[in-house]
């Protein structure tokens, strides 16, 4: 396997990558995360993950064909609206209020680039959120500080986990990487 470079600042993605037991490095840049709003959710995460991978490939020193760069992006979608990372307590509260008592989709896309070729893929998981009182929402935001999480929540958060009675699909996708799909893609990609 070539050297793996994760193009992400996310501590959750770092922890998930470690589960695969392949050595990897982290190298990040500030990629532009704007996108065409007419894109479908799966296209959005594919587009953004590619931008992140390409930004690191362009900035990382050394030969690009000697490593596989992995970029990823996660979004939460409800009623066709993309919920990104909340910028404030009130924005996080509005997102959690919108999600409660309903089922939404979490999309994570990843892009692998080795200088010679690239591969992008995405996964979607349906997540059902329980109802939360205003005080539970405020407590969750105060405790979890979910300002770096799409949709304003983390399924892996201690208190947040209490409000997710059901998921349909990959749990790790909701955390930030569709681990099984990524593992098998990396194996195939590195052998081709």
The 8 nearest C-alpha neighbors of each residue, nearest first, counted from 0:
[[1, 189, 2, 186, 190, 3, 21, 66],
 [2, 0, 66, 65, 3, 67, 189, 64],
 [1, 3, 66, 67, 23, 0, 4, 65],
 [4, 2, 23, 67, 66, 68, 1, 24],
 [3, 5, 68, 24, 25, 23, 69, 67],
 [6, 4, 25, 69, 7, 68, 24, 26],
 [7, 5, 70, 27, 26, 69, 52, 25],
 [6, 8, 9, 5, 27, 70, 25, 26],
 [7, 9, 10, 27, 6, 25, 13, 12],
 [8, 10, 11, 12, 7, 13, 147, 175],
 [11, 9, 13, 12, 14, 8, 7, 15],
 [10, 12, 14, 9, 13, 15, 175, 174],
 [13, 11, 15, 9, 14, 10, 175, 16],
 [12, 14, 10, 16, 11, 15, 17, 9],
 [15, 13, 11, 17, 12, 16, 10, 18],
 [16, 14, 12, 18, 17, 13, 11, 176],
 [15, 17, 13, 18, 14, 19, 12, 20],
 [16, 18, 14, 15, 19, 20, 13, 21],
 [19, 17, 15, 16, 20, 14, 21, 178],
 [18, 20, 17, 21, 16, 182, 15, 178],
 [21, 19, 18, 17, 22, 16, 23, 15],
 [22, 20, 19, 23, 17, 16, 3, 18],
 [23, 21, 20, 3, 24, 2, 17, 19],
 [24, 22, 3, 4, 21, 2, 25, 5],
 [25, 23, 4, 5, 3, 26, 22, 2],
 [24, 26, 5, 4, 6, 27, 23, 7],
 [25, 27, 6, 5, 4, 24, 55, 28],
 [28, 26, 6, 7, 55, 8, 25, 29],
 [29, 27, 30, 55, 54, 26, 58, 6],
 [28, 30, 31, 27, 54, 51, 32, 55],
 [31, 29, 51, 28, 54, 32, 50, 55],
 [30, 32, 33, 29, 50, 51, 47, 34],
 [33, 31, 30, 47, 34, 50, 51, 29],
 [32, 34, 31, 35, 47, 36, 30, 43],
 [35, 33, 36, 32, 43, 47, 46, 38],
 [34, 36, 37, 38, 33, 43, 39, 46],
 [37, 35, 38, 34, 39, 43, 33, 40],
 [36, 38, 35, 39, 34, 43, 40, 42],
 [39, 37, 36, 42, 35, 43, 40, 34],
 [38, 40, 42, 41, 43, 37, 36, 79],
 [41, 39, 43, 42, 38, 44, 106, 76],
 [42, 40, 43, 44, 39, 121, 45, 106],
 [41, 43, 45, 39, 40, 44, 38, 46],
 [42, 44, 40, 46, 45, 41, 38, 47],
 [45, 43, 108, 47, 72, 46, 41, 42],
 [46, 44, 108, 42, 48, 43, 47, 49],
 [45, 47, 43, 49, 44, 48, 42, 50],
 [48, 46, 50, 44, 49, 45, 43, 72],
 [47, 49, 71, 70, 51, 72, 109, 45],
 [48, 50, 52, 110, 46, 47, 51, 53],
 [51, 49, 47, 53, 48, 52, 54, 46],
 [52, 50, 48, 54, 70, 49, 53, 30],
 [53, 51, 70, 49, 55, 54, 50, 69],
 [52, 54, 56, 50, 55, 51, 49, 57],
 [55, 53, 51, 57, 52, 56, 30, 50],
 [54, 56, 58, 52, 57, 53, 59, 28],
 [57, 55, 53, 59, 54, 58, 52, 63],
 [56, 58, 54, 55, 59, 53, 60, 52],
 [59, 57, 55, 56, 54, 60, 28, 53],
 [60, 58, 56, 55, 57, 61, 26, 63],
 [59, 61, 58, 62, 57, 63, 56, 55],
 [62, 60, 63, 59, 65, 64, 66, 56],
 [61, 63, 64, 65, 60, 66, 114, 59],
 [62, 64, 114, 65, 113, 66, 61, 56],
 [63, 65, 114, 113, 62, 66, 115, 67],
 [66, 64, 63, 62, 1, 2, 113, 67],
 [65, 67, 2, 1, 113, 64, 3, 63],
 [68, 66, 113, 3, 112, 4, 2, 111],
 [67, 69, 4, 112, 111, 5, 52, 3],
 [70, 68, 111, 5, 110, 6, 52, 4],
 [71, 69, 52, 48, 6, 110, 51, 109],
 [72, 70, 109, 48, 108, 110, 69, 107],
 [71, 73, 48, 44, 108, 107, 47, 109],
 [74, 72, 107, 106, 175, 44, 108, 149],
 [73, 75, 106, 149, 105, 83, 82, 76],
 [74, 76, 105, 82, 150, 81, 104, 149],
 [77, 75, 81, 104, 80, 79, 103, 82],
 [76, 78, 103, 79, 80, 104, 81, 75],
 [77, 79, 80, 76, 103, 81, 104, 102],
 [78, 80, 77, 76, 81, 40, 39, 103],
 [81, 79, 77, 76, 78, 82, 75, 40],
 [82, 80, 76, 75, 83, 74, 79, 77],
 [83, 81, 150, 75, 76, 149, 80, 74],
 [82, 84, 149, 150, 74, 81, 85, 75],
 [85, 83, 149, 148, 147, 146, 150, 151],
 [86, 84, 91, 146, 90, 87, 151, 83],
 [85, 87, 146, 90, 84, 88, 91, 89],
 [88, 86, 90, 89, 85, 91, 146, 92],
 [87, 89, 91, 90, 92, 140, 86, 85],
 [88, 90, 92, 87, 91, 93, 86, 85],
 [89, 91, 93, 87, 85, 92, 88, 94],
 [92, 90, 151, 85, 94, 88, 93, 89],
 [93, 91, 89, 95, 90, 94, 96, 88],
 [94, 92, 90, 96, 91, 95, 89, 97],
 [95, 93, 97, 91, 96, 92, 150, 151],
 [94, 96, 98, 92, 97, 93, 99, 91],
 [97, 95, 93, 94, 99, 98, 92, 131],
 [96, 98, 94, 95, 99, 93, 101, 77],
 [99, 97, 95, 96, 101, 128, 94, 100],
 [100, 98, 130, 128, 101, 129, 96, 97],
 [99, 101, 130, 129, 128, 98, 127, 102],
 [102, 100, 99, 128, 127, 98, 103, 129],
 [101, 103, 127, 126, 128, 125, 104, 98],
 [104, 102, 77, 126, 125, 76, 127, 101],
 [105, 103, 125, 76, 124, 75, 126, 123],
 [104, 106, 75, 124, 123, 74, 173, 76],
 [107, 105, 123, 74, 73, 122, 104, 75],
 [108, 106, 73, 72, 122, 121, 44, 172],
 [107, 109, 121, 44, 45, 72, 71, 120],
 [108, 110, 71, 48, 70, 119, 120, 121],
 [109, 111, 119, 70, 49, 48, 118, 69],
 [110, 112, 69, 118, 117, 68, 67, 119],
 [113, 111, 117, 68, 67, 114, 116, 110],
 [114, 112, 67, 64, 115, 66, 63, 116],
 [115, 113, 64, 63, 116, 112, 117, 56],
 [116, 114, 113, 64, 117, 112, 63, 65],
 [115, 117, 113, 114, 112, 118, 111, 64],
 [118, 116, 112, 111, 113, 119, 110, 115],
 [117, 119, 111, 110, 112, 120, 116, 188],
 [120, 118, 110, 109, 45, 111, 117, 121],
 [119, 121, 108, 109, 45, 110, 118, 122],
 [122, 120, 108, 107, 41, 109, 45, 106],
 [121, 123, 107, 106, 177, 108, 124, 172],
 [122, 124, 106, 105, 104, 107, 125, 121],
 [125, 123, 168, 105, 104, 167, 169, 126],
 [124, 126, 104, 167, 166, 103, 105, 168],
 [127, 125, 166, 102, 103, 104, 165, 124],
 [128, 126, 102, 165, 101, 163, 166, 164],
 [127, 129, 163, 99, 100, 101, 162, 102],
 [130, 128, 100, 162, 99, 163, 131, 164],
 [129, 131, 100, 99, 128, 132, 162, 101],
 [132, 130, 135, 136, 99, 129, 133, 162],
 [131, 133, 135, 134, 136, 130, 137, 96],
 [132, 134, 136, 135, 137, 131, 96, 92],
 [133, 135, 137, 132, 136, 138, 131, 139],
 [136, 134, 138, 132, 137, 133, 131, 139],
 [135, 137, 133, 139, 134, 138, 131, 140],
 [136, 138, 134, 140, 135, 139, 141, 133],
 [139, 137, 135, 141, 136, 140, 134, 142],
 [138, 140, 136, 142, 141, 137, 143, 135],
 [139, 141, 144, 137, 143, 138, 142, 136],
 [140, 142, 138, 139, 144, 143, 137, 88],
 [143, 141, 139, 140, 144, 138, 158, 137],
 [142, 144, 140, 145, 139, 141, 156, 158],
 [143, 145, 140, 146, 141, 142, 139, 147],
 [146, 144, 151, 148, 143, 152, 147, 140],
 [145, 147, 85, 148, 144, 84, 86, 151],
 [148, 146, 145, 84, 149, 85, 151, 144],
 [149, 147, 84, 151, 145, 146, 152, 150],
 [150, 148, 84, 83, 151, 74, 75, 82],
 [149, 151, 82, 75, 83, 152, 84, 94],
 [150, 152, 91, 145, 148, 149, 85, 84],
 [153, 151, 145, 150, 148, 154, 149, 159],
 [152, 154, 155, 156, 148, 159, 174, 145],
 [153, 155, 160, 156, 159, 174, 152, 173],
 [154, 156, 153, 160, 157, 174, 159, 158],
 [157, 155, 159, 153, 154, 158, 160, 143],
 [158, 156, 159, 160, 155, 161, 154, 143],
 [157, 159, 160, 161, 156, 139, 162, 143],
 [160, 158, 156, 161, 157, 162, 154, 153],
 [159, 161, 154, 162, 158, 163, 157, 156],
 [162, 160, 159, 158, 163, 157, 164, 129],
 [161, 163, 129, 160, 159, 128, 164, 130],
 [162, 164, 128, 160, 165, 161, 127, 129],
 [165, 163, 162, 127, 129, 128, 166, 161],
 [166, 164, 127, 163, 126, 167, 128, 125],
 [167, 165, 126, 125, 127, 168, 124, 164],
 [166, 168, 125, 124, 126, 165, 169, 170],
 [169, 167, 124, 166, 170, 125, 123, 172],
 [168, 170, 172, 171, 124, 177, 173, 167],
 [171, 169, 172, 173, 168, 174, 166, 124],
 [172, 170, 174, 173, 177, 169, 176, 178],
 [171, 173, 177, 176, 175, 169, 170, 174],
 [172, 174, 171, 175, 170, 105, 154, 124],
 [173, 175, 171, 172, 176, 154, 153, 155],
 [174, 176, 172, 173, 12, 73, 171, 107],
 [175, 177, 172, 178, 171, 12, 107, 174],
 [178, 176, 172, 171, 180, 179, 181, 122],
 [177, 179, 181, 176, 180, 182, 171, 172],
 [180, 178, 182, 181, 177, 183, 169, 184],
 [179, 181, 183, 178, 182, 177, 184, 122],
 [180, 182, 184, 178, 179, 183, 177, 185],
 [183, 181, 179, 185, 184, 180, 178, 186],
 [182, 184, 186, 185, 180, 181, 187, 179],
 [183, 185, 181, 187, 186, 182, 188, 180],
 [184, 186, 188, 182, 183, 187, 189, 181],
 [187, 185, 183, 189, 184, 188, 190, 182],
 [186, 188, 184, 190, 185, 189, 183, 191],
 [189, 187, 185, 191, 190, 186, 184, 118],
 [188, 190, 186, 187, 191, 185, 0, 1],
 [189, 191, 187, 188, 186, 0, 185, 1],
 [190, 188, 189, 187, 186, 116, 185, 184]]
